[in-house]
Amino acid sequence: MKEVLVEVISQRGECGAGHHVGERFVCGGKTPAGICAAAYNALYPTVRALAAGGSFPWANPDGSVDLACPDGANPVVFRLKVSE
């Protein structure tokens, strides 16, 4: 399985977990320290698919995928990309 890099690319409102633009995480075999559990729960299926070599028709041209956390009032958007 490949590592997946997760980066905060946008944050509106006030994130309860304190996430901010530019923050980065590496997803390997464990939940990355410091990431919001609700956000990671939303990201996890895509992290696993990318780590296993999957792709998505809605991916960015470089193969990365943008996903938002489930807090619609204070959305944090994460970009997931397979580590090279």
Gaussian input, Z-matrix of N, CA and C with variables (Angstrom, degrees):
# hf/3-21g

backbone

0 1
 N
 C     1     B1
 C     2     B2     1     A1
 N     3     B3     2     A2     1     D1
 C     4     B4     3     A3     2     D2
 C     5     B5     4     A4     3     D3
 N     6     B6     5     A5     4     D4
 C     7     B7     6     A6     5     D5
 C     8     B8     7     A7     6     D6
 N     9     B9     8     A8     7     D7
 C    10    B10     9     A9     8     D8
 C    11    B11    10    A10     9     D9
 N    12    B12    11    A11    10    D10
 C    13    B13    12    A12    11    D11
 C    14    B14    13    A13    12    D12
 N    15    B15    14    A14    13    D13
 C    16    B16    15    A15    14    D14
 C    17    B17    16    A16    15    D15
 N    18    B18    17    A17    16    D16
 C    19    B19    18    A18    17    D17
 C    20    B20    19    A19    18    D18
 N    21    B21    20    A20    19    D19
 C    22    B22    21    A21    20    D20
 C    23    B23    22    A22    21    D21
 N    24    B24    23    A23    22    D22
 C    25    B25    24    A24    23    D23
 C    26    B26    25    A25    24    D24
 N    27    B27    26    A26    25    D25
 C    28    B28    27    A27    26    D26
 C    29    B29    28    A28    27    D27
 N    30    B30    29    A29    28    D28
 C    31    B31    30    A30    29    D29
 C    32    B32    31    A31    30    D30
 N    33    B33    32    A32    31    D31
 C    34    B34    33    A33    32    D32
 C    35    B35    34    A34    33    D33
 N    36    B36    35    A35    34    D34
 C    37    B37    36    A36    35    D35
 C    38    B38    37    A37    36    D36
 N    39    B39    38    A38    37    D37
 C    40    B40    39    A39    38    D38
 C    41    B41    40    A40    39    D39
 N    42    B42    41    A41    40    D40
 C    43    B43    42    A42    41    D41
 C    44    B44    43    A43    42    D42
 N    45    B45    44    A44    43    D43
 C    46    B46    45    A45    44    D44
 C    47    B47    46    A46    45    D45
 N    48    B48    47    A47    46    D46
 C    49    B49    48    A48    47    D47
 C    50    B50    49    A49    48    D48
 N    51    B51    50    A50    49    D49
 C    52    B52    51    A51    50    D50
 C    53    B53    52    A52    51    D51
 N    54    B54    53    A53    52    D52
 C    55    B55    54    A54    53    D53
 C    56    B56    55    A55    54    D54
 N    57    B57    56    A56    55    D55
 C    58    B58    57    A57    56    D56
 C    59    B59    58    A58    57    D57
 N    60    B60    59    A59    58    D58
 C    61    B61    60    A60    59    D59
 C    62    B62    61    A61    60    D60
 N    63    B63    62    A62    61    D61
 C    64    B64    63    A63    62    D62
 C    65    B65    64    A64    63    D63
 N    66    B66    65    A65    64    D64
 C    67    B67    66    A66    65    D65
 C    68    B68    67    A67    66    D66
 N    69    B69    68    A68    67    D67
 C    70    B70    69    A69    68    D68
 C    71    B71    70    A70    69    D69
 N    72    B72    71    A71    70    D70
 C    73    B73    72    A72    71    D71
 C    74    B74    73    A73    72    D72
 N    75    B75    74    A74    73    D73
 C    76    B76    75    A75    74    D74
 C    77    B77    76    A76    75    D75
 N    78    B78    77    A77    76    D76
 C    79    B79    78    A78    77    D77
 C    80    B80    79    A79    78    D78
 N    81    B81    80    A80    79    D79
 C    82    B82    81    A81    80    D80
 C    83    B83    82    A82    81    D81
 N    84    B84    83    A83    82    D82
 C    85    B85    84    A84    83    D83
 C    86    B86    85    A85    84    D84
 N    87    B87    86    A86    85    D85
 C    88    B88    87    A87    86    D86
 C    89    B89    88    A88    87    D87
 N    90    B90    89    A89    88    D88
 C    91    B91    90    A90    89    D89
 C    92    B92    91    A91    90    D90
 N    93    B93    92    A92    91    D91
 C    94    B94    93    A93    92    D92
 C    95    B95    94    A94    93    D93
 N    96    B96    95    A95    94    D94
 C    97    B97    96    A96    95    D95
 C    98    B98    97    A97    96    D96
 N    99    B99    98    A98    97    D97
 C   100   B100    99    A99    98    D98
 C   101   B101   100   A100    99    D99
 N   102   B102   101   A101   100   D100
 C   103   B103   102   A102   101   D101
 C   104   B104   103   A103   102   D102
 N   105   B105   104   A104   103   D103
 C   106   B106   105   A105   104   D104
 C   107   B107   106   A106   105   D105
 N   108   B108   107   A107   106   D106
 C   109   B109   108   A108   107   D107
 C   110   B110   109   A109   108   D108
 N   111   B111   110   A110   109   D109
 C   112   B112   111   A111   110   D110
 C   113   B113   112   A112   111   D111
 N   114   B114   113   A113   112   D112
 C   115   B115   114   A114   113   D113
 C   116   B116   115   A115   114   D114
 N   117   B117   116   A116   115   D115
 C   118   B118   117   A117   116   D116
 C   119   B119   118   A118   117   D117
 N   120   B120   119   A119   118   D118
 C   121   B121   120   A120   119   D119
 C   122   B122   121   A121   120   D120
 N   123   B123   122   A122   121   D121
 C   124   B124   123   A123   122   D122
 C   125   B125   124   A124   123   D123
 N   126   B126   125   A125   124   D124
 C   127   B127   126   A126   125   D125
 C   128   B128   127   A127   126   D126
 N   129   B129   128   A128   127   D127
 C   130   B130   129   A129   128   D128
 C   131   B131   130   A130   129   D129
 N   132   B132   131   A131   130   D130
 C   133   B133   132   A132   131   D131
 C   134   B134   133   A133   132   D132
 N   135   B135   134   A134   133   D133
 C   136   B136   135   A135   134   D134
 C   137   B137   136   A136   135   D135
 N   138   B138   137   A137   136   D136
 C   139   B139   138   A138   137   D137
 C   140   B140   139   A139   138   D138
 N   141   B141   140   A140   139   D139
 C   142   B142   141   A141   140   D140
 C   143   B143   142   A142   141   D141
 N   144   B144   143   A143   142   D142
 C   145   B145   144   A144   143   D143
 C   146   B146   145   A145   144   D144
 N   147   B147   146   A146   145   D145
 C   148   B148   147   A147   146   D146
 C   149   B149   148   A148   147   D147
 N   150   B150   149   A149   148   D148
 C   151   B151   150   A150   149   D149
 C   152   B152   151   A151   150   D150
 N   153   B153   152   A152   151   D151
 C   154   B154   153   A153   152   D152
 C   155   B155   154   A154   153   D153
 N   156   B156   155   A155   154   D154
 C   157   B157   156   A156   155   D155
 C   158   B158   157   A157   156   D156
 N   159   B159   158   A158   157   D157
 C   160   B160   159   A159   158   D158
 C   161   B161   160   A160   159   D159
 N   162   B162   161   A161   160   D160
 C   163   B163   162   A162   161   D161
 C   164   B164   163   A163   162   D162
 N   165   B165   164   A164   163   D163
 C   166   B166   165   A165   164   D164
 C   167   B167   166   A166   165   D165
 N   168   B168   167   A167   166   D166
 C   169   B169   168   A168   167   D167
 C   170   B170   169   A169   168   D168
 N   171   B171   170   A170   169   D169
 C   172   B172   171   A171   170   D170
 C   173   B173   172   A172   171   D171
 N   174   B174   173   A173   172   D172
 C   175   B175   174   A174   173   D173
 C   176   B176   175   A175   174   D174
 N   177   B177   176   A176   175   D175
 C   178   B178   177   A177   176   D176
 C   179   B179   178   A178   177   D177
 N   180   B180   179   A179   178   D178
 C   181   B181   180   A180   179   D179
 C   182   B182   181   A181   180   D180
 N   183   B183   182   A182   181   D181
 C   184   B184   183   A183   182   D182
 C   185   B185   184   A184   183   D183
 N   186   B186   185   A185   184   D184
 C   187   B187   186   A186   185   D185
 C   188   B188   187   A187   186   D186
 N   189   B189   188   A188   187   D187
 C   190   B190   189   A189   188   D188
 C   191   B191   190   A190   189   D189
 N   192   B192   191   A191   190   D190
 C   193   B193   192   A192   191   D191
 C   194   B194   193   A193   192   D192
 N   195   B195   194   A194   193   D193
 C   196   B196   195   A195   194   D194
 C   197   B197   196   A196   195   D195
 N   198   B198   197   A197   196   D196
 C   199   B199   198   A198   197   D197
 C   200   B200   199   A199   198   D198
 N   201   B201   200   A200   199   D199
 C   202   B202   201   A201   200   D200
 C   203   B203   202   A202   201   D201
 N   204   B204   203   A203   202   D202
 C   205   B205   204   A204   203   D203
 C   206   B206   205   A205   204   D204
 N   207   B207   206   A206   205   D205
 C   208   B208   207   A207   206   D206
 C   209   B209   208   A208   207   D207
 N   210   B210   209   A209   208   D208
 C   211   B211   210   A210   209   D209
 C   212   B212   211   A211   210   D210
 N   213   B213   212   A212   211   D211
 C   214   B214   213   A213   212   D212
 C   215   B215   214   A214   213   D213
 N   216   B216   215   A215   214   D214
 C   217   B217   216   A216   215   D215
 C   218   B218   217   A217   216   D216
 N   219   B219   218   A218   217   D217
 C   220   B220   219   A219   218   D218
 C   221   B221   220   A220   219   D219
 N   222   B222   221   A221   220   D220
 C   223   B223   222   A222   221   D221
 C   224   B224   223   A223   222   D222
 N   225   B225   224   A224   223   D223
 C   226   B226   225   A225   224   D224
 C   227   B227   226   A226   225   D225
 N   228   B228   227   A227   226   D226
 C   229   B229   228   A228   227   D227
 C   230   B230   229   A229   228   D228
 N   231   B231   230   A230   229   D229
 C   232   B232   231   A231   230   D230
 C   233   B233   232   A232   231   D231
 N   234   B234   233   A233   232   D232
 C   235   B235   234   A234   233   D233
 C   236   B236   235   A235   234   D234
 N   237   B237   236   A236   235   D235
 C   238   B238   237   A237   236   D236
 C   239   B239   238   A238   237   D237
 N   240   B240   239   A239   238   D238
 C   241   B241   240   A240   239   D239
 C   242   B242   241   A241   240   D240
 N   243   B243   242   A242   241   D241
 C   244   B244   243   A243   242   D242
 C   245   B245   244   A244   243   D243
 N   246   B246   245   A245   244   D244
 C   247   B247   246   A246   245   D245
 C   248   B248   247   A247   246   D246
 N   249   B249   248   A248   247   D247
 C   250   B250   249   A249   248   D248
 C   251   B251   250   A250   249   D249

   B1=1.4444
   B2=1.5266
   B3=1.3181
   B4=1.4546
   B5=1.5252
   B6=1.3261
   B7=1.4558
   B8=1.5167
   B9=1.3255
   B10=1.4552
   B11=1.5250
   B12=1.3196
   B13=1.4544
   B14=1.5266
   B15=1.3178
   B16=1.4617
   B17=1.5201
   B18=1.3242
   B19=1.4600
   B20=1.5188
   B21=1.3240
   B22=1.4637
   B23=1.5239
   B24=1.3395
   B25=1.4683
   B26=1.5208
   B27=1.3359
   B28=1.4579
   B29=1.5184
   B30=1.3192
   B31=1.4542
   B32=1.5181
   B33=1.3367
   B34=1.4694
   B35=1.5156
   B36=1.3105
   B37=1.4563
   B38=1.5132
   B39=1.3307
   B40=1.4557
   B41=1.5203
   B42=1.3081
   B43=1.4648
   B44=1.5245
   B45=1.3330
   B46=1.4622
   B47=1.5177
   B48=1.3323
   B49=1.4656
   B50=1.5264
   B51=1.3334
   B52=1.4576
   B53=1.5172
   B54=1.3322
   B55=1.4654
   B56=1.5234
   B57=1.3273
   B58=1.4620
   B59=1.5315
   B60=1.3192
   B61=1.4596
   B62=1.5233
   B63=1.3216
   B64=1.4621
   B65=1.5183
   B66=1.3195
   B67=1.4598
   B68=1.5296
   B69=1.3315
   B70=1.4727
   B71=1.5214
   B72=1.3278
   B73=1.4585
   B74=1.5162
   B75=1.3232
   B76=1.4576
   B77=1.5223
   B78=1.3270
   B79=1.4623
   B80=1.5184
   B81=1.3140
   B82=1.4549
   B83=1.5127
   B84=1.3050
   B85=1.4549
   B86=1.5166
   B87=1.3442
   B88=1.4636
   B89=1.5256
   B90=1.3221
   B91=1.4570
   B92=1.5281
   B93=1.3261
   B94=1.4600
   B95=1.5325
   B96=1.3116
   B97=1.4613
   B98=1.5205
   B99=1.3149
   B100=1.4551
   B101=1.5132
   B102=1.3256
   B103=1.4580
   B104=1.5355
   B105=1.3025
   B106=1.4555
   B107=1.5347
   B108=1.3131
   B109=1.4634
   B110=1.5250
   B111=1.3308
   B112=1.4696
   B113=1.5229
   B114=1.3222
   B115=1.4670
   B116=1.5267
   B117=1.3265
   B118=1.4622
   B119=1.5271
   B120=1.3063
   B121=1.4568
   B122=1.5277
   B123=1.3336
   B124=1.4636
   B125=1.5290
   B126=1.3250
   B127=1.4643
   B128=1.5249
   B129=1.3187
   B130=1.4568
   B131=1.5353
   B132=1.3277
   B133=1.4679
   B134=1.5336
   B135=1.3191
   B136=1.4575
   B137=1.5229
   B138=1.3282
   B139=1.4674
   B140=1.5286
   B141=1.3317
   B142=1.4719
   B143=1.5202
   B144=1.3294
   B145=1.4693
   B146=1.5289
   B147=1.3264
   B148=1.4693
   B149=1.5261
   B150=1.3284
   B151=1.4635
   B152=1.5255
   B153=1.3166
   B154=1.4676
   B155=1.5224
   B156=1.3291
   B157=1.4600
   B158=1.5129
   B159=1.3425
   B160=1.4647
   B161=1.5174
   B162=1.3075
   B163=1.4683
   B164=1.5236
   B165=1.3229
   B166=1.4581
   B167=1.5225
   B168=1.3318
   B169=1.4694
   B170=1.5313
   B171=1.3180
   B172=1.4595
   B173=1.5356
   B174=1.3111
   B175=1.4686
   B176=1.5225
   B177=1.3214
   B178=1.4613
   B179=1.5353
   B180=1.3324
   B181=1.4702
   B182=1.5263
   B183=1.3410
   B184=1.4714
   B185=1.5323
   B186=1.3391
   B187=1.4561
   B188=1.5184
   B189=1.3244
   B190=1.4617
   B191=1.5287
   B192=1.3194
   B193=1.4603
   B194=1.5262
   B195=1.3307
   B196=1.4604
   B197=1.5274
   B198=1.3292
   B199=1.4616
   B200=1.5199
   B201=1.3317
   B202=1.4576
   B203=1.5281
   B204=1.3135
   B205=1.4589
   B206=1.5286
   B207=1.3325
   B208=1.4554
   B209=1.5284
   B210=1.3234
   B211=1.4668
   B212=1.5255
   B213=1.3232
   B214=1.4590
   B215=1.5216
   B216=1.3322
   B217=1.4665
   B218=1.5236
   B219=1.3214
   B220=1.4746
   B221=1.5186
   B222=1.3250
   B223=1.4682
   B224=1.5329
   B225=1.3142
   B226=1.4624
   B227=1.5215
   B228=1.3327
   B229=1.4590
   B230=1.5188
   B231=1.3336
   B232=1.4563
   B233=1.5266
   B234=1.3221
   B235=1.4698
   B236=1.5231
   B237=1.3317
   B238=1.4567
   B239=1.5039
   B240=1.3219
   B241=1.4583
   B242=1.5201
   B243=1.3096
   B244=1.4584
   B245=1.5224
   B246=1.3252
   B247=1.4581
   B248=1.5173
   B249=1.3121
   B250=1.4725
   B251=1.4888
   A1=109.46
   A2=114.70
   A3=120.83
   A4=110.49
   A5=116.23
   A6=120.54
   A7=108.55
   A8=115.64
   A9=121.60
   A10=107.88
   A11=115.51
   A12=121.30
   A13=108.26
   A14=116.08
   A15=122.42
   A16=107.41
   A17=116.78
   A18=121.09
   A19=109.81
   A20=116.50
   A21=121.37
   A22=107.11
   A23=116.23
   A24=119.65
   A25=112.40
   A26=117.36
   A27=120.37
   A28=108.60
   A29=116.71
   A30=121.44
   A31=108.35
   A32=115.98
   A33=120.84
   A34=109.05
   A35=115.64
   A36=119.72
   A37=110.54
   A38=115.45
   A39=120.38
   A40=109.58
   A41=116.52
   A42=122.06
   A43=109.49
   A44=116.63
   A45=121.24
   A46=113.08
   A47=117.03
   A48=121.40
   A49=111.54
   A50=116.54
   A51=119.88
   A52=115.41
   A53=117.49
   A54=118.94
   A55=110.37
   A56=115.81
   A57=121.43
   A58=109.73
   A59=115.32
   A60=121.52
   A61=109.92
   A62=114.99
   A63=121.42
   A64=113.48
   A65=117.73
   A66=120.90
   A67=109.20
   A68=117.18
   A69=121.30
   A70=111.13
   A71=113.39
   A72=121.91
   A73=108.26
   A74=116.31
   A75=121.57
   A76=107.15
   A77=115.44
   A78=120.94
   A79=108.30
   A80=115.13
   A81=121.58
   A82=107.20
   A83=117.26
   A84=120.81
   A85=114.01
   A86=117.10
   A87=121.03
   A88=110.21
   A89=115.84
   A90=121.06
   A91=108.35
   A92=117.73
   A93=119.33
   A94=111.75
   A95=116.35
   A96=121.52
   A97=109.91
   A98=116.12
   A99=121.72
   A100=115.49
   A101=119.09
   A102=119.64
   A103=108.86
   A104=115.87
   A105=122.29
   A106=109.71
   A107=116.71
   A108=120.82
   A109=111.85
   A110=118.15
   A111=120.58
   A112=110.91
   A113=116.48
   A114=119.83
   A115=109.98
   A116=117.44
   A117=119.92
   A118=110.90
   A119=117.03
   A120=120.77
   A121=110.48
   A122=116.90
   A123=120.89
   A124=111.89
   A125=117.40
   A126=122.42
   A127=113.07
   A128=117.00
   A129=122.05
   A130=115.38
   A131=120.53
   A132=118.11
   A133=112.73
   A134=116.85
   A135=120.45
   A136=110.79
   A137=116.95
   A138=120.77
   A139=109.49
   A140=116.64
   A141=120.37
   A142=111.89
   A143=116.93
   A144=120.35
   A145=110.28
   A146=117.19
   A147=120.25
   A148=111.08
   A149=116.60
   A150=120.69
   A151=111.67
   A152=116.32
   A153=121.18
   A154=112.46
   A155=117.25
   A156=120.54
   A157=114.81
   A158=116.90
   A159=120.55
   A160=112.78
   A161=114.72
   A162=121.25
   A163=107.93
   A164=115.68
   A165=121.17
   A166=109.84
   A167=117.17
   A168=119.72
   A169=112.57
   A170=118.06
   A171=121.62
   A172=112.57
   A173=117.61
   A174=121.32
   A175=110.76
   A176=115.43
   A177=121.70
   A178=108.27
   A179=118.06
   A180=120.24
   A181=114.45
   A182=117.89
   A183=120.41
   A184=112.63
   A185=117.21
   A186=121.49
   A187=114.27
   A188=117.22
   A189=119.77
   A190=109.73
   A191=115.02
   A192=121.44
   A193=108.27
   A194=116.73
   A195=122.37
   A196=109.11
   A197=115.66
   A198=121.92
   A199=109.45
   A200=115.93
   A201=121.33
   A202=110.43
   A203=115.46
   A204=120.66
   A205=108.20
   A206=118.12
   A207=119.97
   A208=115.46
   A209=119.27
   A210=121.37
   A211=109.57
   A212=117.04
   A213=121.88
   A214=114.19
   A215=117.92
   A216=120.84
   A217=112.04
   A218=117.12
   A219=122.73
   A220=109.37
   A221=117.49
   A222=119.12
   A223=114.54
   A224=112.72
   A225=121.67
   A226=105.28
   A227=117.12
   A228=121.09
   A229=107.96
   A230=114.40
   A231=122.12
   A232=109.17
   A233=117.11
   A234=122.24
   A235=107.35
   A236=115.58
   A237=122.79
   A238=109.21
   A239=116.77
   A240=121.21
   A241=109.86
   A242=115.97
   A243=121.13
   A244=109.25
   A245=115.66
   A246=121.30
   A247=109.70
   A248=115.53
   A249=120.07
   A250=111.67
   D1=139.77
   D2=179.20
   D3=-87.42
   D4=157.75
   D5=173.19
   D6=-80.47
   D7=148.27
   D8=177.39
   D9=-118.44
   D10=127.23
   D11=177.72
   D12=-89.19
   D13=134.39
   D14=-180.00
   D15=-121.30
   D16=126.37
   D17=-179.88
   D18=-129.92
   D19=137.52
   D20=174.68
   D21=-76.49
   D22=119.37
   D23=-178.77
   D24=-108.27
   D25=-12.06
   D26=179.88
   D27=-160.40
   D28=144.41
   D29=177.21
   D30=-150.96
   D31=122.38
   D32=178.47
   D33=-116.62
   D34=149.21
   D35=-179.68
   D36=75.43
   D37=-146.76
   D38=-177.89
   D39=-123.40
   D40=109.43
   D41=-179.71
   D42=-73.59
   D43=124.16
   D44=179.71
   D45=-63.06
   D46=-25.08
   D47=179.55
   D48=-91.75
   D49=-5.07
   D50=178.38
   D51=79.26
   D52=17.26
   D53=178.38
   D54=-65.43
   D55=148.13
   D56=-178.66
   D57=-143.66
   D58=155.86
   D59=-179.69
   D60=-56.48
   D61=134.42
   D62=179.47
   D63=97.51
   D64=-15.84
   D65=179.07
   D66=-65.23
   D67=140.05
   D68=-175.94
   D69=-131.16
   D70=148.92
   D71=177.70
   D72=-136.97
   D73=152.15
   D74=173.87
   D75=-115.08
   D76=124.10
   D77=179.38
   D78=-102.57
   D79=114.48
   D80=175.47
   D81=-115.46
   D82=-117.27
   D83=-179.64
   D84=-93.36
   D85=-2.46
   D86=-176.71
   D87=-131.51
   D88=160.20
   D89=174.95
   D90=-66.32
   D91=128.26
   D92=-178.94
   D93=-66.63
   D94=137.46
   D95=177.93
   D96=-61.86
   D97=136.52
   D98=173.63
   D99=91.88
   D100=-8.67
   D101=-179.43
   D102=-86.15
   D103=141.52
   D104=178.26
   D105=-60.30
   D106=132.36
   D107=-177.88
   D108=-62.33
   D109=-39.92
   D110=179.56
   D111=-65.83
   D112=-41.02
   D113=178.51
   D114=-65.99
   D115=-45.10
   D116=-178.66
   D117=-64.00
   D118=-35.82
   D119=176.80
   D120=-60.33
   D121=-38.63
   D122=178.38
   D123=-72.81
   D124=-33.72
   D125=-177.19
   D126=-82.23
   D127=-28.33
   D128=-168.89
   D129=-52.67
   D130=-46.86
   D131=-179.52
   D132=-59.31
   D133=-37.65
   D134=179.74
   D135=-73.97
   D136=-38.15
   D137=175.63
   D138=-57.04
   D139=-48.20
   D140=-178.57
   D141=-63.51
   D142=-41.73
   D143=-179.86
   D144=-63.60
   D145=-46.24
   D146=179.34
   D147=-63.88
   D148=-41.38
   D149=-179.46
   D150=-62.01
   D151=-28.82
   D152=-179.41
   D153=-90.89
   D154=5.54
   D155=177.41
   D156=96.34
   D157=7.70
   D158=-179.90
   D159=-73.99
   D160=168.14
   D161=176.47
   D162=-146.00
   D163=169.17
   D164=-176.71
   D165=-134.93
   D166=142.98
   D167=-179.83
   D168=-63.98
   D169=-23.26
   D170=-179.30
   D171=-94.33
   D172=9.83
   D173=179.71
   D174=-66.14
   D175=157.20
   D176=173.72
   D177=-67.95
   D178=163.09
   D179=-179.01
   D180=-54.11
   D181=-28.87
   D182=179.82
   D183=-86.44
   D184=4.11
   D185=179.21
   D186=91.15
   D187=-7.13
   D188=178.71
   D189=-74.47
   D190=161.16
   D191=-178.63
   D192=-129.55
   D193=134.77
   D194=178.26
   D195=-103.04
   D196=129.12
   D197=-179.80
   D198=-137.05
   D199=146.79
   D200=178.51
   D201=-103.19
   D202=153.07
   D203=173.28
   D204=-70.74
   D205=167.73
   D206=-176.55
   D207=-78.84
   D208=-0.57
   D209=179.62
   D210=-83.43
   D211=92.89
   D212=-176.62
   D213=-64.75
   D214=-24.69
   D215=-179.75
   D216=-82.00
   D217=-22.91
   D218=-177.85
   D219=-139.23
   D220=60.84
   D221=-171.04
   D222=-68.42
   D223=136.58
   D224=171.22
   D225=-111.56
   D226=128.92
   D227=179.14
   D228=-107.53
   D229=130.64
   D230=-178.10
   D231=-113.23
   D232=143.48
   D233=172.52
   D234=-107.64
   D235=125.69
   D236=179.47
   D237=-107.18
   D238=128.97
   D239=-179.63
   D240=-144.50
   D241=137.48
   D242=177.85
   D243=-65.60
   D244=134.25
   D245=177.67
   D246=-70.13
   D247=140.37
   D248=-179.86
   D249=-103.47

